[in-house]
Amino acid sequence: MLLVGWTIAWFVSLVLTPIVARTKHRSGLAWFLLALLLGILATILVALIPPGVDPRLRPCPRCAELIEPKANKCRYCASDIEPLAVIPRW
Ligand SMILES: [Zn+2]
């Protein structure tokens, strides 16, 4: 019975770990492979690590805080900045 429980936990970690990783802007594939090796331990690890940098954001040229590419005013330092052209993702 214990083996069945661990197998279920392992399958749950295979599904859950990449989802949590993607919400934290981390590699879903890399964390899936880690979940293959570590099982539920990978799920615990990905829950504990700090979120990665959102690749859709860019640093403010004045204060270096991460802001939206199409922003024309920084929400951190309130300086006026040139918005970048946003290429839509399909
Ligand atoms: Zn700024």
PDB file of the backbone (N, CA, C, O) and the ligand in Angstrom, with CONECT records:
HET     ZN  A 101       1
ATOM      1  N   MET A   1       0.827  -1.218   0.000  1.00  0.00           N
ATOM      2  CA  MET A   1       0.000   0.000   0.000  1.00  0.00           C
ATOM      3  C   MET A   1       0.855   1.259   0.000  1.00  0.00           C
ATOM      4  O   MET A   1       0.530   2.250  -0.653  1.00  0.00           O
ATOM      5  N   LEU A   2       1.944   1.200   0.740  1.00  0.00           N
ATOM      6  CA  LEU A   2       2.841   2.359   0.814  1.00  0.00           C
ATOM      7  C   LEU A   2       3.421   2.689  -0.569  1.00  0.00           C
ATOM      8  O   LEU A   2       3.584   3.853  -0.934  1.00  0.00           O
ATOM      9  N   LEU A   3       3.725   1.635  -1.316  1.00  0.00           N
ATOM     10  CA  LEU A   3       4.280   1.821  -2.662  1.00  0.00           C
ATOM     11  C   LEU A   3       3.265   2.510  -3.580  1.00  0.00           C
ATOM     12  O   LEU A   3       3.630   3.356  -4.397  1.00  0.00           O
ATOM     13  N   VAL A   4       1.988   2.141  -3.438  1.00  0.00           N
ATOM     14  CA  VAL A   4       0.924   2.762  -4.245  1.00  0.00           C
ATOM     15  C   VAL A   4       0.841   4.251  -3.910  1.00  0.00           C
ATOM     16  O   VAL A   4       0.714   5.085  -4.807  1.00  0.00           O
ATOM     17  N   GLY A   5       0.910   4.581  -2.634  1.00  0.00           N
ATOM     18  CA  GLY A   5       0.859   5.980  -2.197  1.00  0.00           C
ATOM     19  C   GLY A   5       2.005   6.802  -2.764  1.00  0.00           C
ATOM     20  O   GLY A   5       1.799   7.920  -3.236  1.00  0.00           O
ATOM     21  N   TRP A   6       3.206   6.252  -2.716  1.00  0.00           N
ATOM     22  CA  TRP A   6       4.372   6.960  -3.256  1.00  0.00           C
ATOM     23  C   TRP A   6       4.287   7.097  -4.769  1.00  0.00           C
ATOM     24  O   TRP A   6       4.726   8.102  -5.328  1.00  0.00           O
ATOM     25  N   THR A   7       3.726   6.091  -5.436  1.00  0.00           N
ATOM     26  CA  THR A   7       3.579   6.160  -6.899  1.00  0.00           C
ATOM     27  C   THR A   7       2.587   7.260  -7.276  1.00  0.00           C
ATOM     28  O   THR A   7       2.816   8.010  -8.225  1.00  0.00           O
ATOM     29  N   ILE A   8       1.491   7.353  -6.532  1.00  0.00           N
ATOM     30  CA  ILE A   8       0.503   8.413  -6.790  1.00  0.00           C
ATOM     31  C   ILE A   8       1.136   9.783  -6.542  1.00  0.00           C
ATOM     32  O   ILE A   8       0.951  10.705  -7.337  1.00  0.00           O
ATOM     33  N   ALA A   9       1.883   9.918  -5.438  1.00  0.00           N
ATOM     34  CA  ALA A   9       2.552  11.186  -5.123  1.00  0.00           C
ATOM     35  C   ALA A   9       3.544  11.554  -6.225  1.00  0.00           C
ATOM     36  O   ALA A   9       3.693  12.729  -6.563  1.00  0.00           O
ATOM     37  N   TRP A  10       4.221  10.550  -6.784  1.00  0.00           N
ATOM     38  CA  TRP A  10       5.194  10.789  -7.848  1.00  0.00           C
ATOM     39  C   TRP A  10       4.487  11.307  -9.108  1.00  0.00           C
ATOM     40  O   TRP A  10       4.955  12.252  -9.743  1.00  0.00           O
ATOM     41  N   PHE A  11       3.351  10.677  -9.468  1.00  0.00           N
ATOM     42  CA  PHE A  11       2.598  11.133 -10.643  1.00  0.00           C
ATOM     43  C   PHE A  11       2.041  12.542 -10.435  1.00  0.00           C
ATOM     44  O   PHE A  11       2.046  13.359 -11.356  1.00  0.00           O
ATOM     45  N   VAL A  12       1.564  12.820  -9.228  1.00  0.00           N
ATOM     46  CA  VAL A  12       1.050  14.163  -8.924  1.00  0.00           C
ATOM     47  C   VAL A  12       2.180  15.183  -9.058  1.00  0.00           C
ATOM     48  O   VAL A  12       1.977  16.279  -9.580  1.00  0.00           O
ATOM     49  N   SER A  13       3.365  14.818  -8.587  1.00  0.00           N
ATOM     50  CA  SER A  13       4.500  15.742  -8.686  1.00  0.00           C
ATOM     51  C   SER A  13       4.902  15.968 -10.133  1.00  0.00           C
ATOM     52  O   SER A  13       5.362  17.055 -10.482  1.00  0.00           O
ATOM     53  N   LEU A  14       4.736  14.949 -10.990  1.00  0.00           N
ATOM     54  CA  LEU A  14       5.060  15.100 -12.423  1.00  0.00           C
ATOM     55  C   LEU A  14       4.162  16.132 -13.091  1.00  0.00           C
ATOM     56  O   LEU A  14       4.585  16.832 -14.012  1.00  0.00           O
ATOM     57  N   VAL A  15       2.921  16.223 -12.624  1.00  0.00           N
ATOM     58  CA  VAL A  15       1.975  17.185 -13.193  1.00  0.00           C
ATOM     59  C   VAL A  15       2.140  18.551 -12.533  1.00  0.00           C
ATOM     60  O   VAL A  15       2.166  19.581 -13.207  1.00  0.00           O
ATOM     61  N   LEU A  16       2.249  18.544 -11.218  1.00  0.00           N
ATOM     62  CA  LEU A  16       2.222  19.788 -10.442  1.00  0.00           C
ATOM     63  C   LEU A  16       3.516  20.603 -10.564  1.00  0.00           C
ATOM     64  O   LEU A  16       3.472  21.830 -10.655  1.00  0.00           O
ATOM     65  N   THR A  17       4.663  19.920 -10.565  1.00  0.00           N
ATOM     66  CA  THR A  17       5.954  20.623 -10.550  1.00  0.00           C
ATOM     67  C   THR A  17       6.140  21.542 -11.762  1.00  0.00           C
ATOM     68  O   THR A  17       6.505  22.702 -11.569  1.00  0.00           O
ATOM     69  N   PRO A  18       5.906  21.085 -13.011  1.00  0.00           N
ATOM     70  CA  PRO A  18       6.064  22.014 -14.147  1.00  0.00           C
ATOM     71  C   PRO A  18       5.069  23.170 -14.119  1.00  0.00           C
ATOM     72  O   PRO A  18       5.391  24.272 -14.563  1.00  0.00           O
ATOM     73  N   ILE A  19       3.862  22.930 -13.601  1.00  0.00           N
ATOM     74  CA  ILE A  19       2.857  24.004 -13.538  1.00  0.00           C
ATOM     75  C   ILE A  19       3.329  25.089 -12.572  1.00  0.00           C
ATOM     76  O   ILE A  19       3.277  26.277 -12.889  1.00  0.00           O
ATOM     77  N   VAL A  20       3.789  24.675 -11.396  1.00  0.00           N
ATOM     78  CA  VAL A  20       4.292  25.648 -10.408  1.00  0.00           C
ATOM     79  C   VAL A  20       5.513  26.367 -10.968  1.00  0.00           C
ATOM     80  O   VAL A  20       5.669  27.574 -10.786  1.00  0.00           O
ATOM     81  N   ALA A  21       6.387  25.611 -11.659  1.00  0.00           N
ATOM     82  CA  ALA A  21       7.597  26.210 -12.243  1.00  0.00           C
ATOM     83  C   ALA A  21       7.235  27.287 -13.269  1.00  0.00           C
ATOM     84  O   ALA A  21       7.846  28.356 -13.286  1.00  0.00           O
ATOM     85  N   ARG A  22       6.246  27.012 -14.123  1.00  0.00           N
ATOM     86  CA  ARG A  22       5.857  27.983 -15.155  1.00  0.00           C
ATOM     87  C   ARG A  22       5.250  29.241 -14.534  1.00  0.00           C
ATOM     88  O   ARG A  22       5.481  30.345 -15.027  1.00  0.00           O
ATOM     89  N   THR A  23       4.473  29.088 -13.454  1.00  0.00           N
ATOM     90  CA  THR A  23       3.901  30.273 -12.814  1.00  0.00           C
ATOM     91  C   THR A  23       4.987  31.118 -12.158  1.00  0.00           C
ATOM     92  O   THR A  23       4.786  32.308 -11.914  1.00  0.00           O
ATOM     93  N   LYS A  24       6.146  30.505 -11.869  1.00  0.00           N
ATOM     94  CA  LYS A  24       7.259  31.256 -11.282  1.00  0.00           C
ATOM     95  C   LYS A  24       8.294  31.656 -12.343  1.00  0.00           C
ATOM     96  O   LYS A  24       9.412  32.042 -12.002  1.00  0.00           O
ATOM     97  N   HIS A  25       7.921  31.564 -13.631  1.00  0.00           N
ATOM     98  CA  HIS A  25       8.790  31.927 -14.755  1.00  0.00           C
ATOM     99  C   HIS A  25      10.078  31.116 -14.740  1.00  0.00           C
ATOM    100  O   HIS A  25      11.159  31.633 -15.023  1.00  0.00           O
ATOM    101  N   ARG A  26       9.944  29.841 -14.405  1.00  0.00           N
ATOM    102  CA  ARG A  26      11.060  28.889 -14.454  1.00  0.00           C
ATOM    103  C   ARG A  26      10.770  27.880 -15.557  1.00  0.00           C
ATOM    104  O   ARG A  26       9.644  27.783 -16.045  1.00  0.00           O
ATOM    105  N   SER A  27      11.802  27.130 -15.944  1.00  0.00           N
ATOM    106  CA  SER A  27      11.662  26.163 -17.032  1.00  0.00           C
ATOM    107  C   SER A  27      10.779  24.992 -16.616  1.00  0.00           C
ATOM    108  O   SER A  27      11.113  24.254 -15.689  1.00  0.00           O
ATOM    109  N   GLY A  28       9.651  24.827 -17.304  1.00  0.00           N
ATOM    110  CA  GLY A  28       8.750  23.721 -17.015  1.00  0.00           C
ATOM    111  C   GLY A  28       9.381  22.375 -17.335  1.00  0.00           C
ATOM    112  O   GLY A  28       9.201  21.410 -16.592  1.00  0.00           O
ATOM    113  N   LEU A  29      10.127  22.304 -18.449  1.00  0.00           N
ATOM    114  CA  LEU A  29      10.758  21.044 -18.855  1.00  0.00           C
ATOM    115  C   LEU A  29      11.828  20.624 -17.854  1.00  0.00           C
ATOM    116  O   LEU A  29      11.890  19.460 -17.456  1.00  0.00           O
ATOM    117  N   ALA A  30      12.668  21.571 -17.448  1.00  0.00           N
ATOM    118  CA  ALA A  30      13.740  21.247 -16.496  1.00  0.00           C
ATOM    119  C   ALA A  30      13.158  20.749 -15.169  1.00  0.00           C
ATOM    120  O   ALA A  30      13.665  19.796 -14.578  1.00  0.00           O
ATOM    121  N   TRP A  31      12.093  21.401 -14.713  1.00  0.00           N
ATOM    122  CA  TRP A  31      11.481  20.993 -13.447  1.00  0.00           C
ATOM    123  C   TRP A  31      10.710  19.698 -13.599  1.00  0.00           C
ATOM    124  O   TRP A  31      10.594  18.942 -12.634  1.00  0.00           O
ATOM    125  N   PHE A  32      10.174  19.415 -14.793  1.00  0.00           N
ATOM    126  CA  PHE A  32       9.540  18.113 -15.045  1.00  0.00           C
ATOM    127  C   PHE A  32      10.572  17.005 -14.931  1.00  0.00           C
ATOM    128  O   PHE A  32      10.315  15.964 -14.325  1.00  0.00           O
ATOM    129  N   LEU A  33      11.761  17.239 -15.526  1.00  0.00           N
ATOM    130  CA  LEU A  33      12.823  16.234 -15.463  1.00  0.00           C
ATOM    131  C   LEU A  33      13.306  16.037 -14.027  1.00  0.00           C
ATOM    132  O   LEU A  33      13.608  14.918 -13.611  1.00  0.00           O
ATOM    133  N   LEU A  34      13.375  17.144 -13.270  1.00  0.00           N
ATOM    134  CA  LEU A  34      13.742  17.028 -11.860  1.00  0.00           C
ATOM    135  C   LEU A  34      12.692  16.227 -11.084  1.00  0.00           C
ATOM    136  O   LEU A  34      13.021  15.447 -10.190  1.00  0.00           O
ATOM    137  N   ALA A  35      11.411  16.441 -11.449  1.00  0.00           N
ATOM    138  CA  ALA A  35      10.334  15.694 -10.782  1.00  0.00           C
ATOM    139  C   ALA A  35      10.412  14.205 -11.118  1.00  0.00           C
ATOM    140  O   ALA A  35      10.049  13.357 -10.302  1.00  0.00           O
ATOM    141  N   LEU A  36      10.888  13.892 -12.327  1.00  0.00           N
ATOM    142  CA  LEU A  36      11.090  12.486 -12.690  1.00  0.00           C
ATOM    143  C   LEU A  36      12.094  11.826 -11.750  1.00  0.00           C
ATOM    144  O   LEU A  36      11.923  10.678 -11.341  1.00  0.00           O
ATOM    145  N   LEU A  37      13.150  12.582 -11.414  1.00  0.00           N
ATOM    146  CA  LEU A  37      14.213  12.050 -10.556  1.00  0.00           C
ATOM    147  C   LEU A  37      13.852  12.115  -9.078  1.00  0.00           C
ATOM    148  O   LEU A  37      14.047  11.150  -8.339  1.00  0.00           O
ATOM    149  N   LEU A  38      13.323  13.265  -8.653  1.00  0.00           N
ATOM    150  CA  LEU A  38      13.158  13.519  -7.216  1.00  0.00           C
ATOM    151  C   LEU A  38      11.735  13.311  -6.714  1.00  0.00           C
ATOM    152  O   LEU A  38      11.512  13.219  -5.507  1.00  0.00           O
ATOM    153  N   GLY A  39      10.765  13.237  -7.633  1.00  0.00           N
ATOM    154  CA  GLY A  39       9.377  13.057  -7.204  1.00  0.00           C
ATOM    155  C   GLY A  39       8.852  14.264  -6.457  1.00  0.00           C
ATOM    156  O   GLY A  39       9.068  15.401  -6.876  1.00  0.00           O
ATOM    157  N   ILE A  40       8.172  14.028  -5.366  1.00  0.00           N
ATOM    158  CA  ILE A  40       7.500  15.081  -4.599  1.00  0.00           C
ATOM    159  C   ILE A  40       8.503  16.090  -4.018  1.00  0.00           C
ATOM    160  O   ILE A  40       8.146  17.230  -3.721  1.00  0.00           O
ATOM    161  N   LEU A  41       9.764  15.653  -3.862  1.00  0.00           N
ATOM    162  CA  LEU A  41      10.809  16.568  -3.367  1.00  0.00           C
ATOM    163  C   LEU A  41      11.017  17.737  -4.337  1.00  0.00           C
ATOM    164  O   LEU A  41      11.277  18.860  -3.904  1.00  0.00           O
ATOM    165  N   ALA A  42      10.903  17.476  -5.655  1.00  0.00           N
ATOM    166  CA  ALA A  42      11.026  18.540  -6.662  1.00  0.00           C
ATOM    167  C   ALA A  42       9.871  19.528  -6.537  1.00  0.00           C
ATOM    168  O   ALA A  42      10.062  20.728  -6.733  1.00  0.00           O
ATOM    169  N   THR A  43       8.676  19.038  -6.213  1.00  0.00           N
ATOM    170  CA  THR A  43       7.518  19.923  -6.025  1.00  0.00           C
ATOM    171  C   THR A  43       7.741  20.841  -4.832  1.00  0.00           C
ATOM    172  O   THR A  43       7.428  22.031  -4.886  1.00  0.00           O
ATOM    173  N   ILE A  44       8.283  20.284  -3.759  1.00  0.00           N
ATOM    174  CA  ILE A  44       8.574  21.088  -2.566  1.00  0.00           C
ATOM    175  C   ILE A  44       9.650  22.132  -2.889  1.00  0.00           C
ATOM    176  O   ILE A  44       9.546  23.289  -2.483  1.00  0.00           O
ATOM    177  N   LEU A  45      10.685  21.704  -3.627  1.00  0.00           N
ATOM    178  CA  LEU A  45      11.774  22.623  -3.991  1.00  0.00           C
ATOM    179  C   LEU A  45      11.276  23.775  -4.862  1.00  0.00           C
ATOM    180  O   LEU A  45      11.616  24.932  -4.616  1.00  0.00           O
ATOM    181  N   VAL A  46      10.465  23.460  -5.886  1.00  0.00           N
ATOM    182  CA  VAL A  46       9.994  24.513  -6.798  1.00  0.00           C
ATOM    183  C   VAL A  46       9.039  25.469  -6.072  1.00  0.00           C
ATOM    184  O   VAL A  46       8.928  26.639  -6.437  1.00  0.00           O
ATOM    185  N   ALA A  47       8.354  24.962  -5.047  1.00  0.00           N
ATOM    186  CA  ALA A  47       7.475  25.837  -4.265  1.00  0.00           C
ATOM    187  C   ALA A  47       8.286  26.789  -3.394  1.00  0.00           C
ATOM    188  O   ALA A  47       7.823  27.883  -3.075  1.00  0.00           O
ATOM    189  N   LEU A  48       9.497  26.379  -3.007  1.00  0.00           N
ATOM    190  CA  LEU A  48      10.304  27.177  -2.089  1.00  0.00           C
ATOM    191  C   LEU A  48      11.208  28.197  -2.798  1.00  0.00           C
ATOM    192  O   LEU A  48      11.562  29.220  -2.211  1.00  0.00           O
ATOM    193  N   ILE A  49      11.585  27.921  -4.063  1.00  0.00           N
ATOM    194  CA  ILE A  49      12.518  28.829  -4.748  1.00  0.00           C
ATOM    195  C   ILE A  49      11.828  30.159  -5.063  1.00  0.00           C
ATOM    196  O   ILE A  49      10.615  30.191  -5.271  1.00  0.00           O
ATOM    197  N   PRO A  50      12.591  31.253  -5.100  1.00  0.00           N
ATOM    198  CA  PRO A  50      11.990  32.539  -5.457  1.00  0.00           C
ATOM    199  C   PRO A  50      11.618  32.557  -6.934  1.00  0.00           C
ATOM    200  O   PRO A  50      12.232  31.845  -7.729  1.00  0.00           O
ATOM    201  N   PRO A  51      10.618  33.365  -7.321  1.00  0.00           N
ATOM    202  CA  PRO A  51      10.226  33.428  -8.733  1.00  0.00           C
ATOM    203  C   PRO A  51      11.339  33.993  -9.602  1.00  0.00           C
ATOM    204  O   PRO A  51      12.107  34.850  -9.167  1.00  0.00           O
ATOM    205  N   GLY A  52      11.417  33.503 -10.840  1.00  0.00           N
ATOM    206  CA  GLY A  52      12.391  34.010 -11.793  1.00  0.00           C
ATOM    207  C   GLY A  52      11.907  35.317 -12.398  1.00  0.00           C
ATOM    208  O   GLY A  52      10.824  35.804 -12.074  1.00  0.00           O
ATOM    209  N   VAL A  53      12.722  35.875 -13.278  1.00  0.00           N
ATOM    210  CA  VAL A  53      12.372  37.140 -13.926  1.00  0.00           C
ATOM    211  C   VAL A  53      11.386  36.861 -15.056  1.00  0.00           C
ATOM    212  O   VAL A  53      11.604  35.976 -15.883  1.00  0.00           O
ATOM    213  N   ASP A  54      10.305  37.625 -15.079  1.00  0.00           N
ATOM    214  CA  ASP A  54       9.318  37.508 -16.145  1.00  0.00           C
ATOM    215  C   ASP A  54       9.958  37.989 -17.446  1.00  0.00           C
ATOM    216  O   ASP A  54      10.337  39.156 -17.538  1.00  0.00           O
ATOM    217  N   PRO A  55      10.093  37.103 -18.476  1.00  0.00           N
ATOM    218  CA  PRO A  55      10.771  37.516 -19.703  1.00  0.00           C
ATOM    219  C   PRO A  55      10.009  38.581 -20.486  1.00  0.00           C
ATOM    220  O   PRO A  55      10.558  39.175 -21.414  1.00  0.00           O
ATOM    221  N   ARG A  56       8.746  38.828 -20.124  1.00  0.00           N
ATOM    222  CA  ARG A  56       7.962  39.838 -20.826  1.00  0.00           C
ATOM    223  C   ARG A  56       8.259  41.243 -20.314  1.00  0.00           C
ATOM    224  O   ARG A  56       7.838  42.221 -20.930  1.00  0.00           O
ATOM    225  N   LEU A  57       8.986  41.361 -19.184  1.00  0.00           N
ATOM    226  CA  LEU A  57       9.277  42.672 -18.603  1.00  0.00           C
ATOM    227  C   LEU A  57      10.634  43.173 -19.061  1.00  0.00           C
ATOM    228  O   LEU A  57      11.469  42.399 -19.527  1.00  0.00           O
ATOM    229  N   ARG A  58      10.848  44.480 -18.924  1.00  0.00           N
ATOM    230  CA  ARG A  58      12.140  45.087 -19.257  1.00  0.00           C
ATOM    231  C   ARG A  58      12.546  46.013 -18.116  1.00  0.00           C
ATOM    232  O   ARG A  58      11.682  46.512 -17.395  1.00  0.00           O
ATOM    233  N   PRO A  59      13.840  46.252 -17.940  1.00  0.00           N
ATOM    234  CA  PRO A  59      14.246  47.145 -16.853  1.00  0.00           C
ATOM    235  C   PRO A  59      14.025  48.609 -17.208  1.00  0.00           C
ATOM    236  O   PRO A  59      14.220  49.012 -18.355  1.00  0.00           O
ATOM    237  N   CYS A  60      13.621  49.397 -16.230  1.00  0.00           N
ATOM    238  CA  CYS A  60      13.480  50.843 -16.409  1.00  0.00           C
ATOM    239  C   CYS A  60      14.872  51.434 -16.638  1.00  0.00           C
ATOM    240  O   CYS A  60      15.803  51.101 -15.906  1.00  0.00           O
ATOM    241  N   PRO A  61      15.034  52.313 -17.652  1.00  0.00           N
ATOM    242  CA  PRO A  61      16.366  52.890 -17.918  1.00  0.00           C
ATOM    243  C   PRO A  61      16.860  53.803 -16.795  1.00  0.00           C
ATOM    244  O   PRO A  61      18.055  54.087 -16.715  1.00  0.00           O
ATOM    245  N   ARG A  62      15.956  54.269 -15.926  1.00  0.00           N
ATOM    246  CA  ARG A  62      16.361  55.171 -14.841  1.00  0.00           C
ATOM    247  C   ARG A  62      16.668  54.423 -13.544  1.00  0.00           C
ATOM    248  O   ARG A  62      17.723  54.617 -12.941  1.00  0.00           O
ATOM    249  N   CYS A  63      15.725  53.555 -13.117  1.00  0.00           N
ATOM    250  CA  CYS A  63      15.873  52.928 -11.799  1.00  0.00           C
ATOM    251  C   CYS A  63      16.126  51.422 -11.869  1.00  0.00           C
ATOM    252  O   CYS A  63      16.380  50.794 -10.841  1.00  0.00           O
ATOM    253  N   ALA A  64      16.062  50.838 -13.061  1.00  0.00           N
ATOM    254  CA  ALA A  64      16.342  49.421 -13.308  1.00  0.00           C
ATOM    255  C   ALA A  64      15.299  48.463 -12.737  1.00  0.00           C
ATOM    256  O   ALA A  64      15.514  47.251 -12.754  1.00  0.00           O
ATOM    257  N   GLU A  65      14.186  48.970 -12.236  1.00  0.00           N
ATOM    258  CA  GLU A  65      13.107  48.066 -11.815  1.00  0.00           C
ATOM    259  C   GLU A  65      12.426  47.506 -13.056  1.00  0.00           C
ATOM    260  O   GLU A  65      12.411  48.156 -14.102  1.00  0.00           O
ATOM    261  N   LEU A  66      11.864  46.310 -12.952  1.00  0.00           N
ATOM    262  CA  LEU A  66      11.227  45.665 -14.106  1.00  0.00           C
ATOM    263  C   LEU A  66       9.834  46.230 -14.329  1.00  0.00           C
ATOM    264  O   LEU A  66       9.016  46.291 -13.411  1.00  0.00           O
ATOM    265  N   ILE A  67       9.579  46.645 -15.576  1.00  0.00           N
ATOM    266  CA  ILE A  67       8.298  47.260 -15.943  1.00  0.00           C
ATOM    267  C   ILE A  67       7.789  46.657 -17.247  1.00  0.00           C
ATOM    268  O   ILE A  67       8.520  45.950 -17.941  1.00  0.00           O
ATOM    269  N   GLU A  68       6.530  46.940 -17.573  1.00  0.00           N
ATOM    270  CA  GLU A  68       5.931  46.469 -18.821  1.00  0.00           C
ATOM    271  C   GLU A  68       6.622  47.129 -20.015  1.00  0.00           C
ATOM    272  O   GLU A  68       6.988  48.301 -19.931  1.00  0.00           O
ATOM    273  N   PRO A  69       6.813  46.393 -21.145  1.00  0.00           N
ATOM    274  CA  PRO A  69       7.472  46.981 -22.315  1.00  0.00           C
ATOM    275  C   PRO A  69       6.730  48.189 -22.889  1.00  0.00           C
ATOM    276  O   PRO A  69       7.363  49.114 -23.399  1.00  0.00           O
ATOM    277  N   LYS A  70       5.392  48.192 -22.812  1.00  0.00           N
ATOM    278  CA  LYS A  70       4.627  49.290 -23.411  1.00  0.00           C
ATOM    279  C   LYS A  70       4.374  50.436 -22.444  1.00  0.00           C
ATOM    280  O   LYS A  70       3.653  51.373 -22.785  1.00  0.00           O
ATOM    281  N   ALA A  71       4.953  50.384 -21.236  1.00  0.00           N
ATOM    282  CA  ALA A  71       4.769  51.463 -20.259  1.00  0.00           C
ATOM    283  C   ALA A  71       5.466  52.735 -20.739  1.00  0.00           C
ATOM    284  O   ALA A  71       6.580  52.679 -21.260  1.00  0.00           O
ATOM    285  N   ASN A  72       4.804  53.886 -20.560  1.00  0.00           N
ATOM    286  CA  ASN A  72       5.437  55.165 -20.910  1.00  0.00           C
ATOM    287  C   ASN A  72       5.793  55.962 -19.664  1.00  0.00           C
ATOM    288  O   ASN A  72       6.341  57.061 -19.751  1.00  0.00           O
ATOM    289  N   LYS A  73       5.466  55.380 -18.475  1.00  0.00           N
ATOM    290  CA  LYS A  73       5.846  55.999 -17.208  1.00  0.00           C
ATOM    291  C   LYS A  73       6.182  54.868 -16.244  1.00  0.00           C
ATOM    292  O   LYS A  73       5.417  53.914 -16.100  1.00  0.00           O
ATOM    293  N   CYS A  74       7.336  54.982 -15.584  1.00  0.00           N
ATOM    294  CA  CYS A  74       7.760  53.947 -14.642  1.00  0.00           C
ATOM    295  C   CYS A  74       6.906  54.035 -13.378  1.00  0.00           C
ATOM    296  O   CYS A  74       6.703  55.118 -12.827  1.00  0.00           O
ATOM    297  N   ARG A  75       6.409  52.879 -12.925  1.00  0.00           N
ATOM    298  CA  ARG A  75       5.560  52.888 -11.732  1.00  0.00           C
ATOM    299  C   ARG A  75       6.382  52.944 -10.443  1.00  0.00           C
ATOM    300  O   ARG A  75       5.823  53.117  -9.360  1.00  0.00           O
ATOM    301  N   TYR A  76       7.703  52.801 -10.554  1.00  0.00           N
ATOM    302  CA  TYR A  76       8.565  52.829  -9.374  1.00  0.00           C
ATOM    303  C   TYR A  76       9.168  54.219  -9.155  1.00  0.00           C
ATOM    304  O   TYR A  76       9.113  54.759  -8.050  1.00  0.00           O
ATOM    305  N   CYS A  77       9.754  54.801 -10.233  1.00  0.00           N
ATOM    306  CA  CYS A  77      10.415  56.089 -10.063  1.00  0.00           C
ATOM    307  C   CYS A  77       9.623  57.225 -10.727  1.00  0.00           C
ATOM    308  O   CYS A  77      10.022  58.386 -10.636  1.00  0.00           O
ATOM    309  N   ALA A  78       8.510  56.903 -11.392  1.00  0.00           N
ATOM    310  CA  ALA A  78       7.595  57.866 -12.013  1.00  0.00           C
ATOM    311  C   ALA A  78       8.239  58.683 -13.132  1.00  0.00           C
ATOM    312  O   ALA A  78       7.711  59.732 -13.501  1.00  0.00           O
ATOM    313  N   SER A  79       9.369  58.226 -13.682  1.00  0.00           N
ATOM    314  CA  SER A  79       9.979  58.968 -14.789  1.00  0.00           C
ATOM    315  C   SER A  79       9.325  58.575 -16.112  1.00  0.00           C
ATOM    316  O   SER A  79       8.899  57.437 -16.307  1.00  0.00           O
ATOM    317  N   ASP A  80       9.261  59.547 -17.007  1.00  0.00           N
ATOM    318  CA  ASP A  80       8.694  59.294 -18.337  1.00  0.00           C
ATOM    319  C   ASP A  80       9.712  58.528 -19.159  1.00  0.00           C
ATOM    320  O   ASP A  80      10.883  58.903 -19.203  1.00  0.00           O
ATOM    321  N   ILE A  81       9.277  57.458 -19.812  1.00  0.00           N
ATOM    322  CA  ILE A  81      10.165  56.635 -20.629  1.00  0.00           C
ATOM    323  C   ILE A  81       9.509  56.328 -21.962  1.00  0.00           C
ATOM    324  O   ILE A  81       8.291  56.408 -22.117  1.00  0.00           O
ATOM    325  N   GLU A  82      10.351  55.977 -22.912  1.00  0.00           N
ATOM    326  CA  GLU A  82       9.883  55.663 -24.262  1.00  0.00           C
ATOM    327  C   GLU A  82       9.308  54.243 -24.276  1.00  0.00           C
ATOM    328  O   GLU A  82      10.021  53.297 -23.943  1.00  0.00           O
ATOM    329  N   PRO A  83       8.029  54.072 -24.654  1.00  0.00           N
ATOM    330  CA  PRO A  83       7.490  52.698 -24.714  1.00  0.00           C
ATOM    331  C   PRO A  83       8.103  51.916 -25.869  1.00  0.00           C
ATOM    332  O   PRO A  83       8.378  52.477 -26.929  1.00  0.00           O
ATOM    333  N   LEU A  84       8.314  50.629 -25.663  1.00  0.00           N
ATOM    334  CA  LEU A  84       8.850  49.771 -26.714  1.00  0.00           C
ATOM    335  C   LEU A  84       7.704  49.230 -27.549  1.00  0.00           C
ATOM    336  O   LEU A  84       6.591  49.046 -27.056  1.00  0.00           O
ATOM    337  N   ALA A  85       7.992  48.975 -28.822  1.00  0.00           N
ATOM    338  CA  ALA A  85       7.001  48.327 -29.677  1.00  0.00           C
ATOM    339  C   ALA A  85       6.842  46.893 -29.214  1.00  0.00           C
ATOM    340  O   ALA A  85       7.826  46.172 -29.047  1.00  0.00           O
ATOM    341  N   VAL A  86       5.609  46.487 -29.009  1.00  0.00           N
ATOM    342  CA  VAL A  86       5.343  45.122 -28.529  1.00  0.00           C
ATOM    343  C   VAL A  86       4.963  44.250 -29.707  1.00  0.00           C
ATOM    344  O   VAL A  86       4.002  44.537 -30.421  1.00  0.00           O
ATOM    345  N   ILE A  87       5.727  43.178 -29.909  1.00  0.00           N
ATOM    346  CA  ILE A  87       5.428  42.227 -30.963  1.00  0.00           C
ATOM    347  C   ILE A  87       4.489  41.162 -30.391  1.00  0.00           C
ATOM    348  O   ILE A  87       4.853  40.467 -29.442  1.00  0.00           O
ATOM    349  N   PRO A  88       3.291  41.027 -30.955  1.00  0.00           N
ATOM    350  CA  PRO A  88       2.355  40.049 -30.389  1.00  0.00           C
ATOM    351  C   PRO A  88       2.849  38.621 -30.548  1.00  0.00           C
ATOM    352  O   PRO A  88       3.425  38.265 -31.576  1.00  0.00           O
ATOM    353  N   ARG A  89       2.621  37.806 -29.527  1.00  0.00           N
ATOM    354  CA  ARG A  89       2.979  36.378 -29.592  1.00  0.00           C
ATOM    355  C   ARG A  89       1.765  35.596 -30.060  1.00  0.00           C
ATOM    356  O   ARG A  89       0.660  35.802 -29.559  1.00  0.00           O
ATOM    357  N   TRP A  90       1.963  34.708 -31.010  1.00  0.00           N
ATOM    358  CA  TRP A  90       0.862  33.900 -31.517  1.00  0.00           C
ATOM    359  C   TRP A  90       0.946  32.500 -30.986  1.00  0.00           C
ATOM    360  O   TRP A  90       0.098  31.667 -31.306  1.00  0.00           O
TER     361      TRP A  90
HETATM  362 ZN    ZN A 101      11.964  53.602 -12.961  1.00  0.00          ZN2+
END
